Amino acid sequence: MVDIYDELIKTDIRHITVRHEQGAVHAADGYTRASGKVGVCLVTSGPGATNTVSGIASAYMDSIPIVVLTGQVPTGLIGNDAFQEVDIVGITRPCTKHNYLVKRVEDLGKTLKEAFYVARSGRPGPVLVDLPKDVVKAATTYRPIKLVHLRSYNPTYEPNFRQIPKAAALIKEAERPMILTGGGAILSNASEAVRRLAWKIQAPVASTLMGMGAFPGSDPLWLGMIGMHGTYRANMSSATCDLLIAVGVRFSDRVTGKVEKFAPNAKIIHIDIDPTSIRKNIPVSIPIVGDCRLTLEKLNAFLETEELGDPGGVRRPWLDQIREWKATKTLKYVQNEVIKPQYVVEKLCEITNGDAIVATEVGQNQMWAAQYYRFDRPNCFITSGGLGCMGFGFPAAIGAQVAFPDRLVVDIAGDGSIQMNIQEMATAMQYGLPVKIIVLNNSCLGMVRQWQELFYDRRYAHTEMEATPDFVRLAEAYGAVGLRAVRPEDVEPVLKKGLSHPGLVIMDFVVEKEECVYPMVPAGAPITDMLLV
């Protein structure tokens, strides 16, 4: 890729040199999730290309549009086991939306135009372009391409007009409607349309992990996250509702629990741009294939012409039941002499007024962030949902900070996951990216330890992490600021000091080792069978 870099220095393109290729893909991913623009990363052949696979798979599972450019040996050596040759197109075929091997420099401009189009259109996803050395070394005349037309690829954006009245009819009949938002609601910029629908029909709103922020967390109709670690009111509402309006949701196992018991009393309206996602896991009453925002806007417009009566009156018993669940079955923990991780997240939300871009690693830290931080806007919660890729949060936060250099970007991490891409501290320092890292340090792999506690008779096999580094000294070794809190009264001062510092900071919070994430639904159980605190 030396030839590309030799040209890059002649342009005004800002290039961020990361320390590991996995970090490059996660950073491009974080940039995309925060900004809504297509992120790009560029890596060399062989091990450079193979190091991208985890990041590509994470973007694929969450439908994130990125373009990954990989180096390749010269076309004449492909298939000859040349130095640093791998079939990255073959390796990534199962975890990309599409990929390309460019064999002629004359095809390069067209291929790149197509790559960006495919990545961001329809159901978005990662696209890989493999670039042999002789192709990138060659010269050609670039001819701008205005439109891309792929005969076999025509995503459906406009919903079938016949389905809108059918959906409206179910809404008018329902006494206990509920809306469930997923990542598709955010990717399609449908948040405002969701809010309008919810208030018009007086339907409470829950969200999957990927849909956090699609509906304001401070809104009275907000139920919280649904699923394995969802709130009591969200999970119980799904089991009690008579109509479920699913917007950009793929109904993963972490959302539904035991499929046969999911929303057993409900008719389901499922809106999604990907027809293969509809009825894949859950049978639905009314499928609507189309862009979530366009579909909801048409549904809202149709409902404006309909006589809905008094939704707040008809649905008052339903809303009263939810208010009772909110009052009696709250998320809770007991703060004692040891710092509870939930307390750290709550204080972070209080100090920032819910206005930070929050990335997470994967595990308990991820779930506590989703439960205890209030997300009022989309594109502010950046996490690896479908793949659950440890090491995602910090480089993703770097990407978000590049997209929004003047906003507060925080990575909520565990002491295990943060170490998987900790080398990107050097990247953040080199480019002056003031990410704030909050380490919920329990000296173990917390989520696995929780499963061992609850389901394996406390046999803590290989989840203890007694050799955890001193994160304060580690921060200082990179030239950053390191802070530590060991008592509950230290939490607020450390957060305020760390968040106000203009540069990169690690805040190490020594938290209760045996704290668990509750509610929790055991694997394979209905989501109403929750283990509570």
C-alpha positions as CSV (number, residue, x, y, z in Angstrom):
1,M,0.0,0.0,0.0
2,V,3.1,2.3,-0.1
3,D,1.9,3.7,-3.5
4,I,-1.4,4.8,-2.0
5,Y,0.3,6.4,1.0
6,D,2.7,8.2,-1.3
7,E,-0.3,9.8,-3.0
8,L,-2.2,10.4,0.3
9,I,0.4,12.9,1.5
10,K,-0.3,15.0,-1.6
11,T,-4.0,15.4,-0.6
12,D,-6.0,17.1,2.1
13,I,-7.4,13.8,3.3
14,R,-7.0,13.3,7.0
15,H,-5.4,10.0,7.7
16,I,-5.3,8.5,11.2
17,T,-2.6,5.9,11.7
18,V,-3.8,3.3,14.3
19,R,-1.6,0.7,16.0
20,H,-3.6,-2.4,15.0
21,E,-5.8,-3.2,12.1
22,Q,-8.7,-4.4,14.3
23,G,-8.6,-0.9,15.8
24,A,-8.8,0.6,12.4
25,V,-12.0,-1.1,11.5
26,H,-13.6,-0.4,14.9
27,A,-12.6,3.3,14.5
28,A,-14.2,3.5,11.1
29,D,-17.3,1.8,12.5
30,G,-17.5,4.2,15.4
31,Y,-17.0,7.2,13.1
32,T,-20.0,5.9,11.0
33,R,-22.3,5.2,14.0
34,A,-21.7,8.7,15.4
35,S,-21.8,10.7,12.2
36,G,-24.0,8.7,9.8
37,K,-21.3,8.9,7.1
38,V,-19.5,5.9,5.6
39,G,-16.2,5.2,7.5
40,V,-13.2,4.0,5.6
41,C,-10.1,2.1,6.7
42,L,-7.0,1.1,4.7
43,V,-4.8,-1.9,5.6
44,T,-2.0,-3.9,4.1
45,S,-2.1,-7.4,2.7
46,G,-1.8,-10.7,4.6
47,P,-1.9,-10.3,8.3
48,G,-3.0,-6.7,7.9
49,A,-6.1,-7.9,6.0
50,T,-6.8,-10.8,8.3
51,N,-6.7,-8.6,11.4
52,T,-9.7,-6.7,10.1
53,V,-12.1,-9.7,10.2
54,S,-13.4,-9.2,13.7
55,G,-14.2,-5.6,13.0
56,I,-15.8,-6.4,9.7
57,A,-18.0,-9.1,11.3
58,S,-19.1,-6.7,14.0
59,A,-20.1,-4.1,11.5
60,Y,-21.9,-6.7,9.4
61,M,-23.9,-8.0,12.4
62,D,-25.0,-4.4,13.2
63,S,-25.6,-3.3,9.6
64,I,-22.9,-0.6,9.7
65,P,-21.8,0.9,6.4
66,I,-18.0,1.0,6.2
67,V,-15.6,0.4,3.3
68,V,-12.4,-1.6,4.0
69,L,-9.6,-1.3,1.5
70,T,-7.1,-4.1,1.7
71,G,-3.7,-4.6,0.0
72,Q,-3.0,-7.6,-2.1
73,V,-0.1,-9.2,-3.9
74,P,0.3,-8.4,-7.6
75,T,-2.3,-10.0,-9.8
76,G,0.3,-12.2,-11.5
77,L,1.2,-13.7,-8.1
78,I,-2.4,-14.4,-6.8
79,G,-2.7,-18.1,-6.1
80,N,1.1,-18.7,-5.9
81,D,1.4,-18.5,-2.1
82,A,3.3,-15.2,-2.4
83,F,4.6,-13.4,0.6
84,Q,1.7,-12.0,2.7
85,E,-0.9,-13.4,0.3
86,V,-4.3,-14.4,1.7
87,D,-7.6,-14.8,0.0
88,I,-9.3,-12.0,2.0
89,V,-12.2,-11.9,-0.5
90,G,-12.9,-15.5,0.3
91,I,-12.3,-15.1,4.0
92,T,-14.7,-12.2,4.4
93,R,-17.4,-13.3,2.0
94,P,-19.6,-14.5,4.9
95,C,-19.3,-11.3,6.9
96,T,-19.4,-8.6,4.2
97,K,-22.4,-7.2,2.4
98,H,-20.3,-7.4,-0.8
99,N,-16.6,-7.5,-1.7
100,Y,-14.5,-6.9,-4.7
101,L,-11.1,-7.9,-6.1
102,V,-10.0,-5.2,-8.5
103,K,-7.9,-6.7,-11.4
104,R,-7.6,-3.7,-13.7
105,V,-6.8,-0.1,-12.8
106,E,-9.5,1.0,-15.3
107,D,-12.1,-0.6,-13.1
108,L,-10.9,1.0,-9.9
109,G,-13.1,4.2,-10.0
110,K,-16.2,2.3,-10.9
111,T,-15.6,-0.3,-8.2
112,L,-15.0,2.3,-5.4
113,K,-18.2,4.2,-6.4
114,E,-20.2,0.9,-6.3
115,A,-18.6,0.0,-2.9
116,F,-19.8,3.1,-1.2
117,Y,-23.2,2.8,-2.8
118,V,-23.7,-0.8,-1.7
119,A,-22.4,-0.1,1.8
120,R,-24.9,2.7,2.6
121,S,-28.0,1.7,0.5
122,G,-30.7,-0.7,1.5
123,R,-29.8,-2.5,4.6
124,P,-26.3,-1.1,5.2
125,G,-23.2,-3.1,5.7
126,P,-19.4,-3.4,5.3
127,V,-17.9,-3.7,1.8
128,L,-14.3,-4.8,1.2
129,V,-12.2,-3.8,-1.8
130,D,-9.1,-5.9,-2.4
131,L,-6.4,-3.9,-4.2
132,P,-3.5,-5.8,-5.9
133,K,-0.1,-4.0,-5.8
134,D,0.2,-3.6,-9.6
135,V,-3.3,-2.1,-9.8
136,V,-2.6,0.6,-7.2
137,K,0.8,1.3,-8.7
138,A,-0.7,1.8,-12.2
139,A,-2.1,5.1,-13.5
140,T,-5.4,5.8,-15.2
141,T,-7.7,8.8,-15.9
142,Y,-10.5,9.1,-13.4
143,R,-13.9,9.7,-15.0
144,P,-16.6,10.7,-12.4
145,I,-19.6,8.4,-12.2
146,K,-22.8,10.1,-11.3
147,L,-25.1,7.2,-10.8
148,V,-24.7,3.5,-9.9
149,H,-27.1,1.0,-11.2
150,L,-26.7,-2.7,-10.3
151,R,-29.3,-4.8,-12.2
152,S,-29.6,-7.4,-9.5
153,Y,-29.6,-5.0,-6.5
154,N,-32.6,-2.8,-6.1
155,P,-33.5,-2.1,-2.4
156,T,-37.1,-1.3,-1.6
157,Y,-37.4,2.1,0.1
158,E,-41.1,2.9,-0.4
159,P,-43.5,0.6,1.5
160,N,-46.3,-1.2,-0.3
161,F,-49.2,1.3,0.0
162,R,-51.7,-1.5,0.6
163,Q,-50.0,-2.4,3.9
164,I,-50.4,1.1,5.5
165,P,-54.2,1.0,6.0
166,K,-53.9,-2.6,7.3
167,A,-51.4,-1.4,9.9
168,A,-53.6,1.5,10.8
169,A,-56.6,-0.8,11.3
170,L,-54.7,-2.9,13.8
171,I,-53.5,0.2,15.6
172,K,-57.1,1.5,15.9
173,E,-58.3,-1.9,17.3
174,A,-55.5,-2.2,19.9
175,E,-56.0,-1.6,23.6
176,R,-52.4,-2.4,24.6
177,P,-50.1,-1.3,21.8
178,M,-46.3,-1.2,22.1
179,I,-43.5,0.0,19.8
180,L,-40.1,-1.7,19.7
181,T,-37.2,0.1,18.0
182,G,-34.0,-1.6,16.7
183,G,-30.9,-0.4,15.0
184,G,-32.8,0.1,11.7
185,A,-34.7,3.0,13.3
186,I,-31.5,4.8,13.9
187,L,-29.9,3.9,10.6
188,S,-32.9,5.3,8.7
189,N,-33.1,8.5,10.9
190,A,-36.6,7.4,12.0
191,S,-36.4,8.8,15.6
192,E,-38.7,11.7,15.1
193,A,-41.3,9.6,13.2
194,V,-41.2,7.0,16.1
195,R,-41.8,9.7,18.7
196,R,-44.7,11.2,16.7
197,L,-46.3,7.7,16.3
198,A,-45.9,6.9,20.0
199,W,-47.6,10.0,21.2
200,K,-50.3,9.9,18.6
201,I,-51.4,6.4,19.6
202,Q,-50.3,6.6,23.2
203,A,-48.0,3.5,22.9
204,P,-45.0,2.9,25.2
205,V,-41.7,2.3,23.5
206,A,-39.0,-0.2,24.2
207,S,-35.7,-0.7,22.4
208,T,-33.2,-3.4,21.6
209,L,-29.6,-2.7,22.5
210,M,-28.9,-1.4,19.0
211,G,-32.0,0.9,19.1
212,M,-31.0,2.8,22.2
213,G,-31.5,6.5,21.5
214,A,-34.1,6.0,18.8
215,F,-36.7,7.2,21.4
216,P,-35.8,9.6,24.2
217,G,-34.9,7.9,27.5
218,S,-36.4,10.8,29.4
219,D,-39.8,10.5,27.7
220,P,-42.7,9.3,29.9
221,L,-43.6,6.6,27.3
222,W,-40.0,5.1,27.5
223,L,-39.9,1.5,28.8
224,G,-36.2,0.9,28.5
225,M,-34.2,-1.9,26.9
226,I,-35.9,-5.2,26.2
227,G,-34.4,-8.7,26.3
228,M,-32.0,-10.7,28.4
229,H,-31.0,-7.8,30.5
230,G,-34.0,-5.6,29.7
231,T,-36.1,-3.8,32.2
232,Y,-39.0,-5.5,34.0
233,R,-41.5,-3.2,32.4
234,A,-40.2,-3.6,28.9
235,N,-40.1,-7.4,29.1
236,M,-43.5,-7.6,30.7
237,S,-45.1,-5.2,28.3
238,S,-44.0,-7.4,25.4
239,A,-45.7,-10.3,27.0
240,T,-48.9,-8.4,27.7
241,C,-49.4,-6.1,24.7
242,D,-52.0,-6.9,22.1
243,L,-50.1,-5.1,19.3
244,L,-46.3,-4.9,18.8
245,I,-45.0,-2.4,16.2
246,A,-41.4,-3.5,15.5
247,V,-39.3,-0.9,13.7
248,G,-36.0,-2.0,12.2
249,V,-35.7,-5.0,14.5
250,R,-34.3,-8.4,13.6
251,F,-35.6,-10.2,16.7
252,S,-32.4,-11.8,17.8
253,D,-32.3,-14.4,20.5
254,R,-31.1,-11.9,23.1
255,V,-34.3,-9.9,22.5
256,T,-36.9,-12.7,22.2
257,G,-35.7,-15.3,24.7
258,K,-37.7,-18.4,24.1
259,V,-39.3,-17.7,20.7
260,E,-42.5,-19.6,21.3
261,K,-43.2,-17.4,24.4
262,F,-42.4,-14.0,22.8
263,A,-45.3,-11.6,22.6
264,P,-47.8,-14.4,22.8
265,N,-50.9,-12.2,22.9
266,A,-49.8,-9.7,20.3
267,K,-50.4,-9.1,16.6
268,I,-47.1,-7.9,15.1
269,I,-46.5,-5.2,12.5
270,H,-42.9,-5.6,11.4
271,I,-41.2,-2.7,9.4
272,D,-37.8,-3.4,7.9
273,I,-35.9,-2.6,4.7
274,D,-34.5,-6.1,4.5
275,P,-37.2,-8.6,3.5
276,T,-35.1,-11.5,4.7
277,S,-35.4,-10.2,8.3
278,I,-39.2,-10.3,8.3
279,R,-40.6,-13.6,9.6
280,K,-37.0,-14.9,9.9
281,N,-37.4,-15.5,13.7
282,I,-40.9,-14.4,14.7
283,P,-44.2,-14.8,12.7
284,V,-45.8,-11.4,12.0
285,S,-49.3,-10.3,11.1
286,I,-48.4,-7.4,8.8
287,P,-45.0,-7.3,7.1
288,I,-44.0,-4.0,5.7
289,V,-40.8,-3.9,3.6
290,G,-39.4,-0.4,3.3
291,D,-37.2,2.3,4.8
292,C,-38.3,2.7,8.4
293,R,-38.5,6.5,8.3
294,L,-40.4,6.7,5.1
295,T,-42.8,3.9,6.2
296,L,-43.5,5.6,9.6
297,E,-44.0,9.0,7.9
298,K,-46.6,7.5,5.6
299,L,-48.2,5.6,8.5
300,N,-48.3,8.8,10.6
301,A,-49.8,10.8,7.7
302,F,-52.5,8.1,7.1
303,L,-53.4,8.1,10.8
304,E,-53.8,11.9,10.7
305,T,-56.8,11.3,8.3
306,E,-58.3,8.6,10.6
307,E,-60.6,9.0,13.5
308,L,-58.7,7.5,16.4
309,G,-61.0,8.5,19.2
310,D,-59.3,9.1,22.5
311,P,-56.2,6.8,22.6
312,G,-55.2,8.1,26.0
313,G,-58.6,7.1,27.4
314,V,-59.0,3.7,25.8
315,R,-55.5,2.8,26.7
316,R,-55.5,4.3,30.2
317,P,-55.6,0.9,32.0
318,W,-52.6,-0.2,29.9
319,L,-50.6,3.0,30.7
320,D,-51.6,2.7,34.3
321,Q,-50.2,-0.8,34.4
322,I,-46.9,0.3,33.0
323,R,-46.7,3.2,35.5
324,E,-47.2,0.6,38.2
325,W,-44.4,-1.5,36.9
326,K,-42.2,1.6,36.6
327,A,-42.9,2.4,40.2
328,T,-42.6,-1.0,41.8
329,K,-40.1,-2.9,39.5
330,T,-37.3,-0.4,39.0
331,L,-33.6,-1.0,38.2
332,K,-31.9,-1.0,41.5
333,Y,-28.7,-1.8,43.4
334,V,-27.4,-1.2,46.9
335,Q,-24.5,1.2,47.2
336,N,-22.4,0.3,50.3
337,E,-18.8,0.8,51.2
338,V,-17.6,-0.6,47.9
339,I,-18.2,1.3,44.6
340,K,-21.0,-0.2,42.6
341,P,-20.5,0.0,38.8
342,Q,-24.1,1.1,38.3
343,Y,-23.4,4.1,40.6
344,V,-20.5,5.2,38.3
345,V,-22.7,5.1,35.2
346,E,-25.5,6.9,37.0
347,K,-23.1,9.6,38.2
348,L,-21.7,9.9,34.7
349,C,-25.2,10.5,33.2
350,E,-25.9,13.0,35.9
351,I,-22.7,15.0,35.4
352,T,-23.0,15.0,31.6
353,N,-26.8,15.5,31.6
354,G,-27.0,12.6,29.2
355,D,-25.2,14.6,26.5
356,A,-22.1,12.5,25.9
357,I,-21.4,10.1,23.0
358,V,-21.0,6.8,24.9
359,A,-19.1,3.9,23.4
360,T,-18.8,0.6,25.3
361,E,-16.7,-2.4,25.4
362,V,-18.6,-5.8,25.7
363,G,-19.9,-7.5,28.8
364,Q,-21.3,-6.2,32.1
365,N,-20.0,-2.7,31.4
366,Q,-22.1,-2.7,28.2
367,M,-25.3,-3.7,29.9
368,W,-24.9,-1.2,32.8
369,A,-24.3,1.5,30.3
370,A,-27.5,0.6,28.4
371,Q,-29.5,0.4,31.7
372,Y,-28.3,3.4,33.6
373,Y,-27.2,6.0,31.1
374,R,-30.1,8.1,29.6
375,F,-29.9,8.3,25.8
376,D,-32.2,11.1,24.5
377,R,-30.8,11.2,21.0
378,P,-29.8,8.7,18.3
379,N,-26.2,8.0,17.3
380,C,-24.9,8.6,20.9
381,F,-24.7,4.9,22.0
382,I,-22.0,3.1,20.2
383,T,-21.6,-0.6,21.0
384,S,-21.0,-4.0,19.3
385,G,-24.4,-5.6,19.6
386,G,-24.7,-8.6,17.3
387,L,-21.2,-9.9,17.5
388,G,-20.4,-8.6,21.0
389,C,-16.7,-8.0,20.0
390,M,-14.5,-7.3,23.0
391,G,-12.0,-4.5,22.3
392,F,-14.6,-2.6,20.2
393,G,-15.3,0.4,22.5
394,F,-12.0,2.3,22.7
395,P,-11.2,2.4,19.0
396,A,-14.8,3.1,18.2
397,A,-14.7,6.0,20.6
398,I,-11.6,7.3,18.8
399,G,-13.6,7.2,15.5
400,A,-16.5,9.0,17.1
401,Q,-14.1,11.7,18.5
402,V,-12.7,12.2,15.0
403,A,-16.2,12.7,13.7
404,F,-17.0,15.1,16.5
405,P,-13.8,16.7,17.9
406,D,-15.7,19.2,20.1
407,R,-18.1,16.7,21.8
408,L,-17.5,14.7,24.9
409,V,-16.8,11.0,24.0
410,V,-16.6,8.4,26.7
411,D,-15.7,4.7,26.5
412,I,-17.3,2.7,29.3
413,A,-15.1,-0.4,29.7
414,G,-14.3,-3.4,31.7
415,D,-10.7,-4.1,32.8
416,G,-10.7,-7.2,30.6
417,S,-12.1,-5.8,27.4
418,I,-10.1,-2.5,27.5
419,Q,-6.9,-4.4,27.3
420,M,-7.7,-6.0,23.9
421,N,-7.0,-2.7,22.0
422,I,-5.3,-0.6,24.7
423,Q,-2.5,0.1,22.2
424,E,-4.7,2.7,20.6
425,M,-3.8,4.9,23.5
426,A,-0.9,5.9,21.3
427,T,-3.3,6.8,18.4
428,A,-5.4,9.0,20.6
429,M,-2.4,10.8,22.0
430,Q,-0.7,11.3,18.6
431,Y,-3.8,12.9,17.1
432,G,-5.0,14.8,20.2
433,L,-8.2,12.9,20.6
434,P,-9.5,13.5,24.1
435,V,-11.5,10.3,24.7
436,K,-12.4,9.6,28.3
437,I,-12.1,6.0,29.3
438,I,-14.0,4.8,32.4
439,V,-12.8,1.4,33.5
440,L,-15.2,-0.5,35.8
441,N,-12.4,-2.6,37.3
442,N,-13.6,-5.8,39.0
443,S,-10.4,-7.8,38.3
444,C,-12.2,-10.4,36.4
445,L,-14.1,-11.1,33.2
446,G,-17.3,-10.0,34.8
447,M,-20.1,-11.3,32.5
448,V,-18.6,-14.8,32.2
449,R,-17.9,-14.8,36.0
450,Q,-21.6,-13.9,36.5
451,W,-22.7,-16.9,34.5
452,Q,-20.3,-19.1,36.5
453,E,-21.8,-17.7,39.7
454,L,-25.4,-18.2,38.7
455,F,-25.3,-21.4,36.6
456,Y,-22.0,-23.2,37.3
457,D,-22.0,-23.4,41.1
458,R,-19.4,-20.5,41.4
459,R,-16.7,-22.5,39.6
460,Y,-14.7,-19.5,38.4
461,A,-12.7,-21.2,35.8
462,H,-10.2,-18.8,34.2
463,T,-12.2,-15.6,34.7
464,E,-10.0,-14.1,37.5
465,M,-7.6,-11.4,36.3
466,E,-5.2,-10.9,39.1
467,A,-2.5,-9.5,36.9
468,T,-4.5,-6.5,35.8
469,P,-2.2,-3.5,35.0
470,D,-2.1,-0.3,37.0
471,F,-4.3,1.8,34.7
472,V,-3.1,5.0,36.2
473,R,0.5,4.3,35.5
474,L,-0.4,2.9,32.1
475,A,-2.1,6.1,31.2
476,E,1.0,8.1,32.3
477,A,3.2,5.8,30.3
478,Y,1.3,7.0,27.2
479,G,1.5,10.6,28.3
480,A,-2.2,10.7,29.3
481,V,-3.8,11.4,32.6
482,G,-4.7,8.5,35.0
483,L,-7.1,8.8,37.9
484,R,-8.4,6.2,40.4
485,A,-11.4,5.9,42.7
486,V,-11.5,3.3,45.4
487,R,-14.4,4.6,47.6
488,P,-17.9,5.7,46.7
489,E,-17.1,9.2,47.8
490,D,-14.3,9.3,45.2
491,V,-16.6,8.7,42.3
492,E,-18.0,12.1,41.6
493,P,-14.7,14.1,42.1
494,V,-12.8,11.7,39.8
495,L,-15.5,11.9,37.2
496,K,-15.6,15.7,37.3
497,K,-11.8,16.0,37.2
498,G,-11.4,13.4,34.4
499,L,-14.3,14.8,32.2
500,S,-13.0,18.3,32.5
501,H,-9.5,17.5,31.5
502,P,-8.8,18.6,27.9
503,G,-6.9,15.5,26.9
504,L,-7.0,11.7,27.0
505,V,-7.9,10.3,30.4
506,I,-8.3,6.8,32.0
507,M,-10.4,6.8,35.1
508,D,-10.0,3.5,37.0
509,F,-13.0,2.7,39.3
510,V,-12.3,-0.2,41.6
511,V,-15.8,-1.7,41.8
512,E,-17.6,-4.6,43.6
513,K,-16.2,-7.8,42.1
514,E,-19.3,-9.9,42.5
515,E,-21.8,-7.4,41.3
516,C,-24.2,-8.9,38.7
517,V,-26.3,-7.4,35.9
518,Y,-30.0,-7.6,36.8
519,P,-32.6,-8.3,35.5
520,M,-31.2,-11.4,33.8
521,V,-33.1,-13.9,31.7
522,P,-31.5,-17.4,31.7
523,A,-30.6,-18.7,28.2
524,G,-33.5,-20.3,26.4
525,A,-36.1,-19.0,28.9
526,P,-39.0,-16.6,28.1
527,I,-38.0,-13.0,28.7
528,T,-40.7,-12.8,31.4
529,D,-38.7,-15.3,33.5
530,M,-36.3,-12.7,34.9
531,L,-33.8,-13.1,37.7
532,L,-34.2,-9.9,39.7
533,V,-31.9,-8.4,42.3
